[in-house]
């Protein structure tokens, strides 16, 4: 009987070991699954962070590209501004010379030559986007005109209007590059 008891005891030990081994395996499998879930969650967070970083970088690059394209367009549009500003006094001198000739017949040929040169210069400047500001008879606008003198108005309707233009103002592609110097009725 002792042999049977030993066998039963051995079987119980083997069963206990197997149960412990199965429990250890189950615990190990649970730990592995939890680790995998944690790793997947961590990888998902990293992926989300990298995707966010990519989107921000892409947006920043697009903004940079748009800004540089706008700057290039502005440079092409207004690049000649300084040159045209430096030519405007010459245009003013031409206009004064044409007015000085008056209607005198003695200088008709000379006046005609000056007018031709003036018109040629103005055509070139207009092709580059130069446009005169109409001031005389218009309402005074501080965005376009610079008041250099005031004159008493003859009647109420003339108050606030430009009476005379001392120096012509100009636009370059819808941007004021020189304000009109005007006399305003008050």
N, CA, C and O of each residue as an XYZ file, in Angstrom:
744
protein
N       0.763     -1.168      0.000
C       0.000      0.000      0.000
C       0.818      1.253      0.000
O       0.410      2.315     -0.471
N       1.926      1.091      0.520
C       2.799      2.245      0.509
C       3.170      2.653     -0.888
O       3.333      3.837     -1.182
N       3.299      1.689     -1.729
C       3.661      2.004     -3.102
C       2.532      2.763     -3.758
O       2.761      3.689     -4.536
N       1.305      2.366     -3.439
C       0.166      3.062     -4.035
C       0.075      4.476     -3.503
O      -0.238      5.410     -4.241
N       0.346      4.625     -2.236
C       0.307      5.965     -1.649
C       1.382      6.846     -2.260
O       1.150      8.026     -2.523
N       2.551      6.277     -2.485
C       3.638      7.038     -3.123
C       3.253      7.459     -4.541
O       3.543      8.572     -4.979
N       2.576      6.516     -5.259
C       2.168      6.818     -6.610
C       1.131      7.933     -6.612
O       1.185      8.831     -7.452
N       0.204      7.881     -5.691
C      -0.843      8.892     -5.606
C      -0.209     10.237     -5.262
O      -0.566     11.279     -5.812
N       0.746     10.175     -4.332
C       1.438     11.388     -3.923
C       2.216     11.976     -5.101
O       2.223     13.189     -5.307
N       2.866     11.106     -5.866
C       3.621     11.571     -7.029
C       2.687     12.184     -8.051
O       2.986     13.230     -8.627
N       1.544     11.528     -8.278
C       0.567     12.052     -9.235
C       0.057     13.419     -8.779
O      -0.130     14.331     -9.585
N      -0.162     13.535     -7.485
C      -0.635     14.815     -6.970
C       0.433     15.892     -7.143
O       0.107     17.032     -7.471
N       1.695     15.550     -6.928
C       2.799     16.500     -7.124
C       2.908     16.916     -8.590
O       3.100     18.090     -8.906
N       2.779     15.922     -9.481
C       2.857     16.210    -10.918
C       1.691     17.104    -11.310
O       1.868     18.074    -12.047
N       0.478     16.773    -10.811
C      -0.700     17.592    -11.124
C      -0.539     19.013    -10.578
O      -0.903     19.989    -11.235
N       0.006     19.109     -9.383
C       0.219     20.427     -8.775
C       1.228     21.221     -9.592
O       1.043     22.412     -9.840
N       2.319     20.535    -10.017
C       3.324     21.206    -10.858
C       2.728     21.649    -12.180
O       3.006     22.747    -12.664
N       1.901     20.782    -12.764
C       1.271     21.121    -14.031
C       0.335     22.319    -13.858
O       0.299     23.204    -14.712
N      -0.410     22.352    -12.774
C      -1.319     23.451    -12.500
C      -0.533     24.732    -12.316
O      -0.901     25.780    -12.846
N       0.557     24.641    -11.560
C       1.398     25.817    -11.345
C       2.009     26.278    -12.655
O       2.085     27.474    -12.939
N       2.441     25.311    -13.446
C       3.039     25.632    -14.731
C       2.005     26.292    -15.631
O       2.324     27.258    -16.325
N       0.784     25.796    -15.634
C      -0.290     26.369    -16.445
C      -0.616     27.768    -15.956
O      -0.833     28.674    -16.761
N      -0.652     27.953    -14.635
C      -0.929     29.285    -14.082
C       0.189     30.245    -14.436
O      -0.065     31.399    -14.782
N       1.451     29.769    -14.349
C       2.593     30.612    -14.731
C       2.521     30.970    -16.209
O       2.802     32.107    -16.588
N       2.147     30.010    -17.040
C       2.032     30.251    -18.474
C       0.927     31.263    -18.734
O       1.099     32.184    -19.532
N      -0.223     31.093    -18.052
C      -1.333     32.040    -18.216
C      -0.910     33.444    -17.787
O      -1.228     34.425    -18.459
N      -0.189     33.538    -16.660
C       0.277     34.835    -16.158
C       1.264     35.443    -17.148
O       1.204     36.640    -17.430
N       2.173     34.623    -17.674
C       3.158     35.098    -18.644
C       2.454     35.570    -19.908
O       2.802     36.613    -20.462
N       1.471     34.815    -20.362
C       0.714     35.224    -21.560
C      -0.021     36.535    -21.317
O      -0.042     37.392    -22.200
N      -0.623     36.715    -20.146
C      -1.312     37.961    -19.820
C      -0.333     39.137    -19.801
O      -0.630     40.218    -20.309
N       0.844     38.901    -19.203
C       1.851     39.961    -19.150
C       2.315     40.330    -20.557
O       2.508     41.506    -20.864
N       2.494     39.306    -21.423
C       2.902     39.557    -22.804
C       1.832     40.361    -23.540
O       2.141     41.308    -24.262
N       0.581     39.976    -23.349
C      -0.520     40.690    -24.004
C      -0.592     42.140    -23.519
O      -0.800     43.056    -24.314
N      -0.420     42.339    -22.218
C      -0.437     43.697    -21.673
C       0.722     44.506    -22.226
O       0.553     45.680    -22.555
N       1.914     43.890    -22.335
C       3.075     44.567    -22.915
C       2.818     44.956    -24.372
O       3.153     46.058    -24.806
N       2.211     44.015    -25.121
C       1.908     44.294    -26.521
C       0.909     45.444    -26.644
O       1.062     46.315    -27.501
N      -0.113     45.446    -25.787
C      -1.104     46.525    -25.800
C      -0.426     47.853    -25.462
O      -0.679     48.870    -26.107
N       0.437     47.833    -24.446
C       1.163     49.048    -24.066
C       2.054     49.527    -25.205
O       2.119     50.722    -25.493
N       2.740     48.586    -25.852
C       3.610     48.958    -26.972
C       2.798     49.530    -28.129
O       3.193     50.522    -28.742
N       1.661     48.901    -28.425
C       0.799     49.401    -29.508
C       0.288     50.803    -29.179
O       0.263     51.682    -30.041
N      -0.114     50.999    -27.938
C      -0.607     52.305    -27.522
C       0.511     53.338    -27.608
O       0.288     54.456    -28.073
N       1.701     52.976    -27.169
C       2.861     53.871    -27.228
C       3.206     54.202    -28.683
O       3.491     55.354    -29.011
N       3.180     53.190    -29.550
C       3.467     53.407    -30.969
C       2.391     54.296    -31.602
O       2.704     55.142    -32.439
N       1.143     54.112    -31.214
C       0.061     54.960    -31.716
C       0.255     56.409    -31.308
O       0.021     57.320    -32.102
N       0.683     56.622    -30.071
C       0.940     57.983    -29.597
C       2.106     58.603    -30.354
O       2.055     59.774    -30.731
N       3.167     57.811    -30.580
C       4.308     58.308    -31.337
C       3.901     58.647    -32.774
O       4.318     59.666    -33.325
N       3.081     57.778    -33.368
C       2.598     58.020    -34.729
C       1.772     59.298    -34.795
O       1.927     60.090    -35.725
N       0.907     59.501    -33.827
C       0.087     60.710    -33.782
C       0.960     61.952    -33.625
O       0.714     62.971    -34.269
N       1.981     61.866    -32.768
C       2.894     62.998    -32.562
C       3.673     63.296    -33.834
O       3.823     64.459    -34.209
N       4.169     62.266    -34.498
C       4.912     62.464    -35.749
C       4.013     63.017    -36.843
O       4.431     63.878    -37.616
N       2.789     62.529    -36.911
C       1.835     63.035    -37.913
C       1.527     64.505    -37.662
O       1.459     65.300    -38.600
N       1.343     64.862    -36.406
C       1.092     66.263    -36.056
C       2.287     67.133    -36.434
O       2.131     68.221    -36.988
N       3.477     66.636    -36.126
C       4.707     67.376    -36.459
C       4.824     67.540    -37.973
O       5.194     68.613    -38.449
N       4.515     66.497    -38.729
C       4.562     66.549    -40.190
C       3.578     67.584    -40.725
O       3.929     68.390    -41.587
N       2.344     67.562    -40.215
C       1.325     68.514    -40.686
C       1.729     69.947    -40.389
O       1.528     70.829    -41.224
N       2.287     70.191    -39.229
C       2.733     71.544    -38.879
C       3.880     71.994    -39.792
O       3.898     73.133    -40.259
N       4.816     71.109    -40.035
C       5.943     71.422    -40.904
C       5.465     71.682    -42.334
O       5.938     72.608    -42.993
N       4.534     70.867    -42.805
C       3.988     71.038    -44.147
C       3.251     72.375    -44.264
O       3.401     73.088    -45.256
N       2.460     72.706    -43.252
C       1.740     73.984    -43.245
C       2.703     75.155    -43.222
O       2.502     76.149    -43.920
N       3.739     75.037    -42.426
C       4.744     76.101    -42.345
C       5.441     76.286    -43.687
O       5.699     77.416    -44.102
N       5.746     75.190    -44.365
C       6.383     75.280    -45.676
C       5.446     75.910    -46.697
O       5.874     76.739    -47.500
N       4.173     75.526    -46.676
C       3.200     76.113    -47.602
C       3.074     77.617    -47.376
O       3.019     78.384    -48.337
N       3.026     78.044    -46.115
C       2.972     79.475    -45.806
C       4.218     80.186    -46.314
O       4.126     81.282    -46.867
N       5.375     79.575    -46.132
C       6.637     80.147    -46.620
C       6.602     80.283    -48.135
O       6.985     81.318    -48.680
N       6.142     79.234    -48.816
C       6.085     79.247    -50.276
C       5.149     80.346    -50.777
O       5.487     81.074    -51.710
N       3.983     80.463    -50.161
C       3.033     81.501    -50.556
C       3.609     82.893    -50.298
O       3.465     83.792    -51.127
N       4.261     83.069    -49.145
C       4.833     84.369    -48.798
C       5.926     84.771    -49.787
O       5.974     85.919    -50.227
N       6.805     83.824    -50.137
C       7.878     84.150    -51.074
C       7.329     84.426    -52.466
O       7.834     85.305    -53.165
N       6.304     83.689    -52.878
C       5.680     83.974    -54.175
C       5.060     85.362    -54.193
O       5.161     86.073    -55.193
N       4.414     85.758    -53.087
C       3.823     87.094    -52.988
C       4.903     88.163    -53.023
O       4.743     89.198    -53.671
N       6.009     87.909    -52.321
C       7.116     88.864    -52.311
C       7.707     89.022    -53.708
O       8.051     90.131    -54.116
N       7.827     87.913    -54.445
C       8.341     87.986    -55.818
C       7.391     88.778    -56.708
O       7.828     89.595    -57.519
N       6.085     88.534    -56.553
C       5.103     89.262    -57.357
C       5.147     90.752    -57.034
O       5.084     91.588    -57.935
N       5.256     91.085    -55.748
C       5.352     92.497    -55.360
C       6.624     93.131    -55.892
O       6.618     94.288    -56.312
N       7.710     92.378    -55.876
C       8.972     92.903    -56.389
C       8.861     93.205    -57.878
O       9.348     94.232    -58.351
N       8.212     92.295    -58.615
C       8.022     92.549    -60.037
C       7.079     93.728    -60.279
O       7.268     94.513    -61.207
N       6.068     93.832    -59.430
C       5.062     94.874    -59.611
C       5.578     96.247    -59.197
O       5.311     97.239    -59.874
N       6.314     96.312    -58.089
C       6.745     97.604    -57.549
C       8.267     97.783    -57.570
O       8.785     98.709    -56.946
N       8.975     96.921    -58.269
C      10.429     96.999    -58.305
C      10.950     98.273    -58.945
O      12.038     98.744    -58.611
N      10.182     98.824    -59.855
C      10.614    100.034    -60.561
C      10.195    101.312    -59.841
O      10.392    102.408    -60.366
N       9.628    101.186    -58.662
C       9.090    102.338    -57.938
C      10.143    103.413    -57.701
O       9.889    104.587    -57.968
N      11.295    103.044    -57.217
C      12.340    104.034    -56.918
C      12.813    104.730    -58.182
O      13.056    105.937    -58.176
N      12.946    103.978    -59.262
C      13.384    104.572    -60.531
C      12.348    105.561    -61.042
O      12.695    106.653    -61.493
N      11.094    105.185    -60.972
C      10.026    106.075    -61.447
C       9.940    107.314    -60.568
O       9.734    108.417    -61.075
N      10.095    107.147    -59.259
C      10.091    108.311    -58.356
C      11.197    109.291    -58.733
O      11.000    110.504    -58.662
N      12.346    108.780    -59.129
C      13.448    109.666    -59.486
C      13.229    110.336    -60.850
O      13.830    111.374    -61.129
N      12.385    109.758    -61.690
C      12.088    110.346    -63.005
C      10.970    111.383    -62.923
O      10.875    112.250    -63.793
N      10.131    111.313    -61.905
C       8.989    112.233    -61.805
C       9.369    113.717    -61.830
O       8.643    114.496    -62.447
N      10.462    114.152    -61.198
C      10.833    115.562    -61.329
C      11.127    115.978    -62.775
O      10.872    117.121    -63.156
N      11.660    115.057    -63.574
C      11.900    115.338    -64.988
C      10.564    115.517    -65.707
O      10.424    116.403    -66.550
N       9.587    114.678    -65.375
C       8.248    114.802    -65.964
C       7.651    116.157    -65.592
O       7.048    116.828    -66.430
N       7.821    116.555    -64.333
C       7.328    117.872    -63.904
C       7.985    118.992    -64.702
O       7.317    119.949    -65.094
N       9.281    118.881    -64.944
C       9.992    119.903    -65.723
C       9.479    119.964    -67.153
O       9.344    121.050    -67.715
N       9.190    118.813    -67.748
C       8.617    118.792    -69.095
C       7.270    119.513    -69.121
O       7.000    120.309    -70.020
N       6.430    119.228    -68.127
C       5.116    119.876    -68.078
C       5.257    121.386    -67.934
O       4.515    122.137    -68.567
N       6.197    121.838    -67.112
C       6.428    123.280    -66.958
C       6.950    123.898    -68.254
O       6.562    125.008    -68.616
N       7.827    123.181    -68.950
C       8.366    123.685    -70.217
C       7.265    123.823    -71.256
O       7.225    124.803    -72.000
N       6.378    122.849    -71.306
C       5.266    122.913    -72.269
C       4.364    124.093    -71.951
O       3.913    124.789    -72.861
N       4.095    124.329    -70.673
C       3.277    125.481    -70.283
C       3.994    126.791    -70.589
O       3.347    127.773    -70.951
N       5.309    126.822    -70.450
C       6.078    128.048    -70.682
C       6.085    128.434    -72.153
O       6.187    129.617    -72.478
N       5.977    127.456    -73.049
C       5.954    127.783    -74.468
C       4.717    128.594    -74.819
O       4.753    129.469    -75.683
N       3.623    128.287    -74.132
C       2.383    129.016    -74.390
C       1.923    128.828    -75.825
O       2.144    127.779    -76.430
N       1.287    129.847    -76.356
C       0.747    129.800    -77.719
C       1.617    130.596    -78.693
O       1.160    130.939    -79.784
N       2.832    130.886    -78.327
C       3.729    131.664    -79.168
C       4.063    130.872    -80.433
O       4.496    129.723    -80.344
N       3.872    131.464    -81.586
C       4.111    130.808    -82.876
C       5.600    130.690    -83.188
O       5.996    129.850    -83.995
N       6.419    131.516    -82.563
C       7.847    131.491    -82.860
C       8.494    130.179    -82.441
O       9.424    129.700    -83.090
N       8.007    129.615    -81.374
C       8.602    128.384    -80.829
C       7.725    127.155    -81.080
O       7.842    126.167    -80.354
N       6.872    127.191    -82.065
C       5.928    126.094    -82.309
C       6.642    124.780    -82.593
O       6.246    123.739    -82.070
N       7.672    124.812    -83.399
C       8.397    123.577    -83.732
C       9.122    123.034    -82.505
O       9.147    121.825    -82.274
N       9.705    123.927    -81.727
C      10.396    123.514    -80.507
C       9.413    122.926    -79.500
O       9.685    121.910    -78.861
N       8.268    123.585    -79.376
C       7.236    123.092    -78.454
C       6.755    121.715    -78.901
O       6.560    120.824    -78.074
N       6.566    121.541    -80.198
C       6.093    120.263    -80.718
C       7.097    119.155    -80.406
O       6.692    118.046    -80.056
N       8.384    119.428    -80.525
C       9.413    118.442    -80.203
C       9.402    118.073    -78.731
O       9.523    116.898    -78.382
N       9.259    119.069    -77.865
C       9.218    118.808    -76.418
C       7.975    117.990    -76.070
O       8.042    117.076    -75.249
N       6.843    118.317    -76.691
C       5.594    117.579    -76.433
C       5.736    116.128    -76.889
O       5.261    115.220    -76.206
N       6.377    115.900    -78.019
C       6.577    114.528    -78.503
C       7.440    113.719    -77.528
O       7.128    112.567    -77.224
N       8.520    114.325    -77.045
C       9.392    113.637    -76.082
C       8.634    113.367    -74.784
O       8.737    112.285    -74.207
N       7.868    114.367    -74.333
C       7.073    114.211    -73.107
C       6.065    113.074    -73.264
O       5.936    112.237    -72.371
N       5.356    113.036    -74.377
C       4.354    111.980    -74.607
C       5.000    110.601    -74.677
O       4.441    109.628    -74.172
N       6.165    110.514    -75.294
C       6.869    109.241    -75.386
C       7.276    108.751    -73.986
O       7.106    107.579    -73.652
N       7.810    109.666    -73.185
C       8.197    109.321    -71.810
C       6.980    108.886    -71.003
O       7.043    107.895    -70.276
N       5.887    109.607    -71.121
C       4.675    109.260    -70.359
C       4.095    107.919    -70.804
O       3.596    107.163    -69.971
N       4.151    107.610    -72.096
C       3.663    106.311    -72.576
C       4.478    105.168    -71.980
O       3.927    104.142    -71.581
N       5.787    105.356    -71.924
C       6.647    104.317    -71.336
C       6.309    104.145    -69.857
O       6.180    103.020    -69.375
N       6.168    105.253    -69.143
C       5.857    105.176    -67.707
C       4.474    104.574    -67.470
O       4.280    103.836    -66.504
N       3.521    104.878    -68.331
C       2.174    104.307    -68.187
C       2.187    102.801    -68.432
O       1.439    102.056    -67.799
N       3.034    102.360    -69.348
C       3.165    100.915    -69.582
C       3.729    100.209    -68.350
O       3.447     99.034    -68.118
N       4.515    100.921    -67.576
C       5.085    100.355    -66.350
C       4.126    100.468    -65.166
O       4.443    100.006    -64.070
N       2.950    101.081    -65.376
C       1.927    101.136    -64.329
C       1.744    102.495    -63.690
O       1.025    102.605    -62.696
N       2.374    103.549    -64.229
C       2.235    104.891    -63.665
C       0.919    105.507    -64.134
O       0.545    105.407    -65.302
N       0.233    106.142    -63.195
C      -1.043    106.786    -63.506
C      -1.150    108.041    -62.650
O      -0.861    108.014    -61.454
N      -1.570    109.149    -63.277
C      -1.700    110.421    -62.559
C      -2.934    110.396    -61.659
O      -3.942    109.766    -61.980
N      -2.835    111.091    -60.530
C      -3.973    111.252    -59.618
C      -4.719    112.517    -60.026
O      -4.128    113.594    -60.107
N      -6.002    112.385    -60.278
C      -6.827    113.563    -60.589
C      -7.151    114.265    -59.286
O      -7.718    113.662    -58.375
N      -6.793    115.541    -59.192
C      -6.988    116.251    -57.929
C      -7.864    117.489    -58.088
O      -8.748    117.713    -57.261
N      -7.655    118.279    -59.097
C      -8.348    119.562    -59.234
C      -9.849    119.342    -59.377
O     -10.310    118.595    -60.240
N     -10.607    120.025    -58.495
C     -12.063    119.916    -58.517
C     -12.606    118.740    -57.710
O     -13.818    118.635    -57.525
N     -11.757    117.874    -57.236
C     -12.173    116.700    -56.448
C     -12.263    117.075    -54.972
O     -11.719    118.096    -54.551
N     -12.955    116.243    -54.189
C     -12.979    116.398    -52.734
C     -11.585    116.083    -52.197
O     -10.908    115.180    -52.688
N     -11.167    116.836    -51.188
C      -9.860    116.591    -50.582
C      -9.860    115.228    -49.902
O     -10.746    114.923    -49.105
N      -8.868    114.418    -50.220
C      -8.709    113.081    -49.636
C      -7.286    112.973    -49.108
O      -6.328    112.994    -49.881
N      -7.149    112.858    -47.788
C      -5.812    112.822    -47.200
C      -5.025    111.591    -47.613
O      -3.809    111.551    -47.423
N      -5.688    110.585    -48.175
C      -4.986    109.391    -48.655
C      -4.353    109.611    -50.024
O      -3.508    108.829    -50.458
N      -4.770    110.687    -50.706
C      -4.253    110.973    -52.047
C      -3.598    112.343    -52.157
O      -2.713    112.549    -52.988
N      -4.039    113.285    -51.311
C      -3.595    114.670    -51.434
C      -2.840    115.129    -50.196
O      -3.036    114.628    -49.089
N      -1.973    116.101    -50.430
C      -1.270    116.767    -49.348
C      -1.591    118.257    -49.477
O      -1.234    118.888    -50.472
N      -2.257    118.809    -48.480
C      -2.660    120.216    -48.532
C      -1.450    121.081    -48.209
O      -0.851    120.957    -47.141
N      -1.095    121.968    -49.153
C       0.032    122.873    -48.922
C      -0.461    124.290    -48.638
O       0.294    125.128    -48.145
N      -1.735    124.556    -48.952
C      -2.317    125.875    -48.689
C      -3.825    125.739    -48.620
O      -4.412    124.773    -49.106
N      -4.439    126.752    -47.992
C      -5.899    126.804    -47.916
C      -6.358    128.107    -48.534
O      -5.660    129.119    -48.470
N      -7.530    128.074    -49.129
C      -8.063    129.228    -49.832
C      -9.521    129.374    -49.421
O     -10.226    128.370    -49.322
N     -10.000    130.609    -49.176
C     -11.413    130.761    -48.806
C     -12.327    130.341    -49.965
O     -12.095    130.706    -51.118
N     -13.350    129.581    -49.645
C     -14.278    129.072    -50.663
C     -15.224    130.178    -51.107
O     -15.657    130.989    -50.289
N     -15.550    130.218    -52.403
C     -16.476    131.202    -52.966
C     -17.908    130.878    -52.534
O     -18.704    131.793    -52.319
N     -18.242    129.621    -52.406
C     -19.577    129.210    -51.949
C     -19.467    127.923    -51.129
O     -18.399    127.315    -51.045
N     -20.576    127.525    -50.534
C     -20.586    126.382    -49.608
C     -20.258    125.059    -50.318
O     -19.656    124.175    -49.709
N     -20.642    124.908    -51.586
C     -20.398    123.643    -52.296
C     -18.918    123.400    -52.528
O     -18.492    122.251    -52.639
N     -18.127    124.465    -52.602
C     -16.692    124.321    -52.875
C     -15.876    123.979    -51.629
O     -14.708    123.611    -51.750
N     -16.456    124.088    -50.452
C     -15.707    123.808    -49.220
C     -15.246    122.353    -49.204
O     -16.021    121.430    -49.457
N     -13.956    122.177    -48.899
C     -13.380    120.836    -48.846
C     -12.910    120.315    -50.188
O     -12.378    119.208    -50.267
N     -13.099    121.105    -51.263
C     -12.661    120.685    -52.591
C     -11.255    121.213    -52.878
O     -10.803    122.188    -52.277
N     -10.591    120.557    -53.793
C      -9.266    120.982    -54.236
C      -9.448    122.090    -55.265
O     -10.101    121.899    -56.290
N      -8.853    123.270    -54.974
C      -8.977    124.429    -55.861
C      -7.877    124.411    -56.915
O      -8.128    124.699    -58.085
N      -6.666    124.075    -56.503
C      -5.539    124.094    -57.422
C      -4.581    122.957    -57.075
O      -4.495    122.515    -55.930
N      -3.868    122.502    -58.095
C      -2.886    121.435    -57.905
C      -1.499    122.040    -58.128
O      -1.168    122.476    -59.230
N      -0.697    122.056    -57.063
C       0.643    122.629    -57.134
C       1.612    121.621    -57.755
O       2.441    121.986    -58.589
N       1.507    120.362    -57.349
C       2.372    119.305    -57.866
C       1.530    118.050    -58.040
O       0.824    117.634    -57.121
N       1.608    117.450    -59.220
C       0.807    116.278    -59.551
C       1.232    115.062    -58.729
O       2.417    114.855    -58.465
N       0.247    114.269    -58.333
C       0.510    113.013    -57.624
C       0.356    111.850    -58.579
O      -0.287    111.970    -59.621
N       0.953    110.718    -58.217
C       0.931    109.550    -59.109
C       0.702    108.259    -58.341
O       1.095    108.104    -57.185
N       0.036    107.325    -59.055
C      -0.111    105.938    -58.612
C       0.907    105.094    -59.367
O       1.271    105.417    -60.498
N       1.356    104.038    -58.758
C       2.081    102.985    -59.456
C       1.350    101.697    -59.131
O       1.438    101.182    -58.017
N       0.628    101.184    -60.117
C      -0.173     99.966    -59.932
C      -1.079    100.076    -58.705
O      -1.058     99.199    -57.842
N      -1.848    101.113    -58.624
C      -2.824    101.351    -57.552
C      -2.194    101.630    -56.189
O      -2.887    101.573    -55.173
N      -0.925    101.923    -56.148
C      -0.256    102.318    -54.911
C       0.220    103.757    -55.103
O       0.870    104.067    -56.102
N      -0.096    104.622    -54.166
C       0.306    106.015    -54.274
C       1.813    106.099    -54.031
O       2.307    105.709    -52.973
N       2.540    106.619    -55.041
C       3.984    106.778    -54.863
C       4.355    108.244    -54.635
O       5.435    108.549    -54.128
N       3.440    109.154    -55.017
C       3.647    110.569    -54.692
C       2.272    111.206    -54.525
O       1.408    111.095    -55.395
N       2.088    111.870    -53.401
C       0.822    112.532    -53.108
C       0.744    113.846    -53.876
O       1.755    114.519    -54.078
N      -0.469    114.204    -54.301
C      -0.688    115.477    -54.969
C      -0.582    116.606    -53.942
O      -1.194    116.540    -52.876
N       0.181    117.622    -54.260
C       0.271    118.796    -53.402
C      -0.767    119.773    -53.921
O      -0.709    120.209    -55.071
N      -1.736    120.118    -53.043
C      -2.915    120.851    -53.508
C      -3.247    122.036    -52.606
O      -2.788    122.132    -51.468
N      -4.072    122.944    -53.167
C      -4.659    124.054    -52.419
C      -6.120    123.683    -52.200
O      -6.823    123.311    -53.139
N      -6.573    123.788    -50.938
C      -7.924    123.351    -50.571
C      -8.787    124.542    -50.194
O      -8.334    125.454    -49.502
N     -10.033    124.530    -50.653
C     -10.989    125.581    -50.288
C     -11.569    125.282    -48.915
O     -11.968    124.154    -48.625
N     -11.610    126.328    -48.060
C     -12.182    126.137    -46.711
C     -13.346    127.070    -46.471
O     -13.944    127.048    -45.395
